[in-house]
Amino acid sequence: METHDHDLVGAANRLLSRYQKEISYFPVDLVLDEVLSLGNRIWATLEGNALAELLYMLARAYGGQFSLEQIRKLVLRGDGYSRTGINALGIMYDEFPDLMKAHKLGEAFEHHDDWRVSYFCKLREKHSGVPVMALITGGYDCSVDGRDLHPSARDRGLSKWANRGDCAILDFAYEVE
């Protein structure tokens, strides 16, 4: 797939959106490889925005087919994480909560350099089926393994979530002393 052709990516998005129920399999690795090839250019570029949109559609339609290794590839970047990947993972937790919980992603990411990835997954597994926006602004107990959401999330979380999506939760996560 040549993602440098904005019309082609847009057409792929429209086709997937329209026919996702008829398409039983989609080559997720092709899209993941394209996302990885873009690196930081996935943000604030037409190509990146179209590819991120396609990735979100894939997460929504085929998230139940993502393997643990594909999720790792989607989310982890060296010793950090991909905001686009976390947002796609958030969609998968919304659409396929039982399957994501079965993957035990919180445990799988426990030894990653950035503990917030594991925290995100464990929090989503703790409150399976609860959207991130509700976790940030609601009265949920968000403490997991000595980590929690900063109290300011209740007041500022909605505006940050509107701009950053589900990865906003990582901006409010902190280690409890």
C-alpha positions as CSV (number, residue, x, y, z in Angstrom):
1,M,0.0,0.0,0.0
2,E,1.5,3.4,-1.0
3,T,0.5,5.8,1.7
4,H,2.1,8.7,0.1
5,D,-1.0,8.9,-2.1
6,H,-3.5,10.7,0.1
7,D,-6.4,9.8,-2.2
8,L,-5.5,6.1,-1.9
9,V,-5.4,6.2,1.9
10,G,-8.7,8.1,1.9
11,A,-10.2,5.6,-0.4
12,A,-9.0,2.7,1.8
13,N,-10.5,4.4,4.8
14,R,-13.9,4.8,3.0
15,L,-13.9,1.2,1.7
16,L,-13.0,-0.3,5.1
17,S,-15.6,1.9,6.8
18,R,-18.3,0.8,4.3
19,Y,-17.4,-2.9,3.9
20,Q,-15.8,-3.9,7.2
21,K,-18.6,-6.4,8.0
22,E,-18.0,-8.2,4.6
23,I,-14.2,-8.3,5.0
24,S,-13.2,-11.0,7.4
25,Y,-9.5,-10.4,7.4
26,F,-7.3,-7.3,6.9
27,P,-3.5,-7.4,6.6
28,V,-2.9,-5.4,9.8
29,D,0.9,-5.8,9.6
30,L,0.9,-3.8,6.3
31,V,-0.7,-0.8,8.0
32,L,1.5,-1.2,11.1
33,D,4.7,-1.2,9.0
34,E,3.5,2.0,7.2
35,V,2.8,3.7,10.6
36,L,6.2,2.7,11.8
37,S,7.9,4.0,8.6
38,L,6.3,7.4,9.2
39,G,7.7,7.8,12.7
40,N,6.9,11.2,14.2
41,R,5.5,12.4,10.8
42,I,2.3,10.6,11.7
43,W,1.3,13.7,13.7
44,A,0.1,16.9,12.0
45,T,0.5,15.7,8.4
46,L,-2.2,14.8,5.9
47,E,-0.6,11.4,5.3
48,G,-0.2,10.7,9.0
49,N,-3.7,11.8,9.8
50,A,-5.2,9.6,7.1
51,L,-3.0,6.6,8.2
52,A,-3.9,7.2,11.9
53,E,-7.6,7.2,10.9
54,L,-7.1,3.9,9.0
55,L,-5.4,2.5,12.0
56,Y,-8.3,3.5,14.3
57,M,-10.8,1.9,11.9
58,L,-8.7,-1.3,12.0
59,A,-8.7,-1.2,15.8
60,R,-12.4,-0.7,15.8
61,A,-13.2,-3.4,13.2
62,Y,-10.4,-5.9,13.6
63,G,-9.0,-5.3,17.1
64,G,-10.1,-8.8,18.0
65,Q,-7.6,-10.2,15.6
66,F,-4.5,-8.2,16.8
67,S,-1.9,-10.5,18.3
68,L,0.2,-9.5,21.4
69,E,3.2,-8.9,19.1
70,Q,1.1,-6.6,16.8
71,I,-0.1,-4.7,19.8
72,R,3.6,-4.3,21.0
73,K,4.5,-3.0,17.6
74,L,1.6,-0.6,17.6
75,V,2.2,0.8,21.1
76,L,5.9,0.7,22.0
77,R,8.6,3.0,20.7
78,G,12.0,2.2,22.2
79,D,11.8,3.2,25.8
80,G,8.7,5.2,25.2
81,Y,5.3,4.8,23.6
82,S,3.3,5.9,20.6
83,R,0.4,8.2,21.3
84,T,-1.4,7.0,18.2
85,G,-0.7,3.4,19.3
86,I,-2.2,4.1,22.8
87,N,-5.2,5.7,21.2
88,A,-5.7,2.7,18.9
89,L,-5.3,0.4,21.9
90,G,-7.9,2.4,23.8
91,I,-10.3,1.7,21.0
92,M,-9.6,-2.0,21.2
93,Y,-10.2,-1.9,25.0
94,D,-13.6,-0.1,24.2
95,E,-14.6,-2.5,21.4
96,F,-13.1,-5.8,22.6
97,P,-12.7,-5.5,26.4
98,D,-12.8,-9.2,27.2
99,L,-10.2,-10.1,24.6
100,M,-7.9,-7.2,25.6
101,K,-8.2,-8.4,29.2
102,A,-7.4,-11.9,28.2
103,H,-4.2,-10.7,26.5
104,K,-3.0,-9.5,30.0
105,L,-1.4,-6.5,28.4
106,G,-0.7,-4.9,31.8
107,E,1.5,-7.8,32.7
108,A,3.0,-8.0,29.2
109,F,4.2,-4.3,29.4
110,E,5.2,-4.4,33.1
111,H,8.9,-4.5,32.3
112,H,8.8,-1.7,29.7
113,D,10.9,1.4,30.6
114,D,7.8,3.6,30.7
115,W,5.6,2.2,33.5
116,R,2.6,4.3,32.2
117,V,1.9,1.8,29.4
118,S,1.4,-1.0,31.9
119,Y,-0.6,1.3,34.1
120,F,-2.9,2.2,31.2
121,C,-3.6,-1.4,30.4
122,K,-4.0,-2.5,34.0
123,L,-6.4,0.4,34.6
124,R,-8.4,-0.5,31.5
125,E,-8.5,-4.2,32.7
126,K,-9.5,-3.1,36.2
127,H,-12.5,-1.2,34.9
128,S,-13.2,-3.3,31.8
129,G,-15.7,-1.7,29.5
130,V,-15.4,1.8,31.1
131,P,-14.3,4.4,28.5
132,V,-11.2,6.5,29.4
133,M,-13.2,9.7,29.5
134,A,-15.3,8.3,32.3
135,L,-12.2,7.0,34.1
136,I,-10.6,10.5,34.0
137,T,-13.6,12.5,35.0
138,G,-15.7,10.1,37.0
139,G,-15.4,8.8,40.5
140,Y,-13.6,5.6,39.7
141,D,-10.8,4.2,41.9
142,C,-7.8,4.5,39.4
143,S,-5.1,3.3,41.8
144,V,-3.1,0.3,40.5
145,D,0.2,-1.0,41.8
146,G,1.1,2.2,43.7
147,R,0.1,4.4,40.8
148,D,-2.9,6.6,40.3
149,L,-4.4,9.5,38.3
150,H,-3.5,12.9,39.6
151,P,-6.5,14.6,41.2
152,S,-6.3,17.5,38.6
153,A,-7.5,14.9,36.0
154,R,-11.1,15.4,37.3
155,D,-11.0,19.1,36.4
156,R,-8.7,19.2,33.4
157,G,-9.0,15.7,32.0
158,L,-11.9,16.4,29.6
159,S,-10.1,19.2,27.8
160,K,-6.8,17.1,27.6
161,W,-8.8,14.0,26.4
162,A,-10.5,16.1,23.7
163,N,-7.0,17.0,22.2
164,R,-5.1,13.8,22.9
165,G,-7.6,11.0,23.1
166,D,-7.1,8.0,25.4
167,C,-3.4,8.6,25.8
168,A,-4.3,11.7,27.9
169,I,-4.6,9.3,30.8
170,L,-0.8,8.8,30.7
171,D,-0.3,12.5,31.2
172,F,-2.2,12.4,34.5
173,A,-0.7,9.1,35.8
174,Y,1.8,9.4,38.7
175,E,3.5,7.2,41.3
176,V,1.9,7.4,44.7
177,E,4.5,8.1,47.5
